[in-house]
């Protein structure tokens, strides 16, 4: 689902440990990341049943980018991002010809 990619277990654990170091006051369980920026899709203990987008490497307190109503809302967003990303790639290919 470019530009998003879903973590396998080892990638998720590695990212979770990094998020824990950078944002010790948060309890984030990452499941996907955008390849074109530092956005990470996570579950957050503070928002049960919801998904959230964290902007990794932001200053603590500024990492919370957005909250989505559910995992399915994130899937919908990821598909919309994929469509937008593909259309931008198509436009770049046309402009370089």
C-alpha positions as CSV (number, residue, x, y, z in Angstrom):
1,X,0.0,0.0,0.0
2,X,2.7,2.4,-1.1
3,X,3.6,4.9,0.4
4,X,2.7,2.9,3.6
5,X,4.3,-0.4,4.5
6,X,3.1,-2.7,7.2
7,X,5.7,-3.8,9.7
8,X,6.5,-7.5,10.3
9,X,7.0,-8.4,14.0
10,X,10.7,-7.6,14.2
11,X,10.3,-4.2,12.5
12,X,7.3,-3.4,14.8
13,X,9.4,-4.3,17.9
14,X,12.3,-2.2,16.7
15,X,10.1,0.8,15.9
16,X,8.2,0.4,19.2
17,X,11.5,0.5,21.2
18,X,12.6,3.6,19.3
19,X,9.2,5.3,20.0
20,X,9.5,4.4,23.6
21,X,12.9,6.0,23.9
22,X,11.8,9.2,22.1
23,X,8.4,9.5,23.7
24,X,8.7,7.8,27.2
25,X,5.3,9.1,28.3
26,X,3.5,7.3,25.5
27,X,2.5,3.7,25.0
28,X,2.5,3.2,21.2
29,X,2.3,0.0,19.3
30,X,3.3,0.7,15.7
31,X,2.0,-1.3,12.8
32,X,2.9,0.7,9.6
33,X,5.1,3.5,8.4
34,X,5.1,5.9,5.4
35,X,8.2,5.6,3.3
36,X,8.2,9.2,2.2
37,X,8.1,10.8,5.7
38,X,8.4,9.9,9.4
39,X,4.7,9.2,9.9
40,X,4.0,6.0,11.8
41,X,0.6,4.4,12.2
42,X,0.1,3.1,15.8
43,X,-2.3,2.0,18.4
44,X,-2.0,4.2,21.5
45,X,-3.1,3.0,24.9
46,X,-4.5,6.6,25.5
47,X,-7.0,6.1,22.6
48,X,-8.5,2.6,23.0
49,X,-10.1,1.3,19.8
50,X,-8.6,4.0,17.6
51,X,-5.5,4.3,15.4
52,X,-3.2,7.2,15.4
53,X,-0.6,8.7,13.2
54,X,2.6,9.7,15.1
55,X,5.2,11.9,13.4
56,X,8.3,10.1,14.6
57,X,11.4,12.2,15.5
58,X,9.2,15.3,16.3
59,X,9.9,17.0,19.6
60,X,8.1,15.3,22.5
61,X,4.6,16.7,22.7
62,X,4.5,17.4,19.0
63,X,4.5,13.8,17.8
64,X,0.7,13.3,17.8
65,X,-0.2,14.0,14.1
66,X,-3.8,12.7,14.0
67,X,-6.3,10.2,15.5
68,X,-8.5,8.0,13.4
69,X,-11.7,6.4,14.6
70,X,-10.5,2.8,14.1
71,X,-8.0,0.6,12.3
72,X,-10.4,0.4,9.4
73,X,-10.3,4.2,9.1
74,X,-6.5,4.0,8.9
75,X,-6.9,1.3,6.1
76,X,-9.2,3.7,4.2
77,X,-6.7,6.5,4.7
78,X,-3.9,4.3,3.5
79,X,-5.8,3.4,0.3
80,X,-6.5,7.1,-0.3
81,X,-2.8,7.9,0.3
82,X,-1.9,5.1,-2.2
83,X,-4.2,6.5,-4.9
84,X,-2.8,10.0,-4.3
85,X,0.8,8.7,-4.3
86,X,0.3,6.8,-7.5
87,X,-1.2,9.8,-9.2
88,X,1.7,12.0,-8.2
89,X,4.1,9.4,-9.6
90,X,2.2,9.3,-12.8
91,X,2.3,13.2,-13.0
92,X,6.1,13.1,-12.4
93,X,6.6,10.5,-15.2
94,X,4.5,12.7,-17.7
95,X,6.4,15.8,-16.8
96,X,9.8,14.2,-17.3
97,X,9.0,13.0,-20.9
